[in-house]
């Protein structure tokens, strides 16, 4: 399978990339790791006339701590995330999630920017970014703006990105020391997208949940924040009745598609189980 | 579509060629360079048969364009044997432990396992299985592939290879 013809561009700066993308409009696509786009191009489901390869832009690489925020360049690969001591220390749930994405070869190429910007409901990072309260830096010809992950996703493959805009960095507030976390992902095999997945970040005080965020992957057209489910566990010790109530509240907002991963009822059912397991495992990690 | 001139190092030799932007790296390696040890399996980034080593990374060469490899340093299965022509420890391991049947996935397995052992010279069985999880084998059930990689790790580390008890 060979993609359709295109012109190849390799800018060295964000400004040049934005200029190319704005000038060429809808016919141009940015190329990050390419592990979603290139397969789509081979199937001719995507036929861009211009590819703007972002690999030559040093400004999109790097992981830095800025006070209580970790800033990750869009072209940081999943492999680089896994190799980062800063991520392992301040955002262990990001490490855990990256390890559940695709396979080693794909993780050497696949980028966090591509994962969050593509708008594929099957991608794992978007729900996690909403759970962590992350924001995205979008740069276009009229300047830069920051958009919260929770405001970014509008539908399957539809995001807040305007034509000509590029997602250049992700800022993640570092969760409180001693927080509990878990990303639970049910998949048919290594490398598959989630049948259902749930991200949990919580803190506890005196044996009770003090704060909690729950994100859901591939259980709707967009990633979801399960706010009622999270509210249901605040102030509790995550007893069996509470877990059941939280799972039910999360299931209530799930609207997965029926596909090869299972019918709607099954995916909602296992979605509830992922929420329960993630809550329990997160609570067990509070330290 | 206009062709682009590319140069890169493959198995230690400087190579060059003219490619369309849409030419996939695996096609450049097989058709322009005549190195057909790198196989095309699924063409959908799943199977890992086309795995090559690029600048210290295991990459599925069906999911990268040849123009993107400009200036890079690539190793394919043809570059695995030792300088004196003797087999690399992984090649020897696959032979000794019967790590292949039809052999289609083997080049990708060996090139991937080489990077795995460079990053983690003494992997556990679990780490080996996760490390080759991007490479699919339809024949062996992976048991002997894992043994082959364990054999190679022992050889490289200069220790005696001991098979785990059944």
Interface residues (C-beta under 8 A of the other chain):
Chain A: X1 X2 X3 X4 X5 X6 X7 X8 X34 X35 X38 X39 X41 X42 X51 X53 X55 X79 X102 X103 X104 X105 X106 X108 X109 X190 X191
Chain B: X1 X4 X20 X21 X22 X23 X24 X27 X43 X44 X45 X46 X48 X51 X57 X58 X59 X60 X63 X64 X65 X67 X68 X112 X116 X130 X131 X132 X133 X134
